[in-house]
Amino acid sequence: MSLKAFHIVFVIFSTLLALGVGGWCIWVNLVEDAPVYLAGAIASFACALALVVYGVWFYRKMKQLRILT
């Protein structure tokens, strides 16, 4: 596996982790009724969105440079 392919896989797993943490924060907020977890959920979902945007940008850049394997 090339470094570029590993990078794409790492971004995908990081996005899934951020979505999972966001979902967990929402669940804890519903159970505990602590607003700090809602802030954590918003931050996690924002990070997941940023990772998706970055992943698409990276993929397009590698495709444009014809480096993608």
DALIN-V621838 format. One record per residue. N is the residue number from 1. RES is the residue in three letters. SS is DSSP state (hx for helix, st for strand, lp for the rest). PHI is phi as a letter, one per 40 degrees, with the letter a starting at -180 (* if undefined). Layout:
BEGIN
n->N res->RES ss->SS phi->PHI
n->N res->RES ss->SS phi->PHI
END
This chain:
BEGIN
n->1 res->MET ss->lp phi->*
n->2 res->SER ss->lp phi->c
n->3 res->LEU ss->hx phi->c
n->4 res->LYS ss->hx phi->c
n->5 res->ALA ss->hx phi->c
n->6 res->PHE ss->hx phi->c
n->7 res->HIS ss->hx phi->c
n->8 res->ILE ss->hx phi->c
n->9 res->VAL ss->hx phi->c
n->10 res->PHE ss->hx phi->c
n->11 res->VAL ss->hx phi->c
n->12 res->ILE ss->hx phi->c
n->13 res->PHE ss->hx phi->c
n->14 res->SER ss->hx phi->c
n->15 res->THR ss->hx phi->c
n->16 res->LEU ss->hx phi->c
n->17 res->LEU ss->hx phi->c
n->18 res->ALA ss->hx phi->c
n->19 res->LEU ss->hx phi->c
n->20 res->GLY ss->hx phi->c
n->21 res->VAL ss->hx phi->c
n->22 res->GLY ss->hx phi->c
n->23 res->GLY ss->hx phi->c
n->24 res->TRP ss->hx phi->c
n->25 res->CYS ss->hx phi->c
n->26 res->ILE ss->hx phi->c
n->27 res->TRP ss->hx phi->c
n->28 res->VAL ss->hx phi->c
n->29 res->ASN ss->hx phi->c
n->30 res->LEU ss->hx phi->c
n->31 res->VAL ss->hx phi->c
n->32 res->GLU ss->hx phi->c
n->33 res->ASP ss->lp phi->f
n->34 res->ALA ss->lp phi->b
n->35 res->PRO ss->hx phi->c
n->36 res->VAL ss->hx phi->c
n->37 res->TYR ss->hx phi->c
n->38 res->LEU ss->hx phi->c
n->39 res->ALA ss->hx phi->c
n->40 res->GLY ss->hx phi->c
n->41 res->ALA ss->hx phi->c
n->42 res->ILE ss->hx phi->c
n->43 res->ALA ss->hx phi->c
n->44 res->SER ss->hx phi->c
n->45 res->PHE ss->hx phi->c
n->46 res->ALA ss->hx phi->c
n->47 res->CYS ss->hx phi->c
n->48 res->ALA ss->hx phi->c
n->49 res->LEU ss->hx phi->c
n->50 res->ALA ss->hx phi->c
n->51 res->LEU ss->hx phi->c
n->52 res->VAL ss->hx phi->c
n->53 res->VAL ss->hx phi->c
n->54 res->TYR ss->hx phi->c
n->55 res->GLY ss->hx phi->c
n->56 res->VAL ss->hx phi->c
n->57 res->TRP ss->hx phi->c
n->58 res->PHE ss->hx phi->c
n->59 res->TYR ss->hx phi->c
n->60 res->ARG ss->hx phi->c
n->61 res->LYS ss->hx phi->c
n->62 res->MET ss->hx phi->c
n->63 res->LYS ss->hx phi->c
n->64 res->GLN ss->hx phi->c
n->65 res->LEU ss->lp phi->c
n->66 res->ARG ss->lp phi->f
n->67 res->ILE ss->lp phi->b
n->68 res->LEU ss->lp phi->c
n->69 res->THR ss->lp phi->c
END
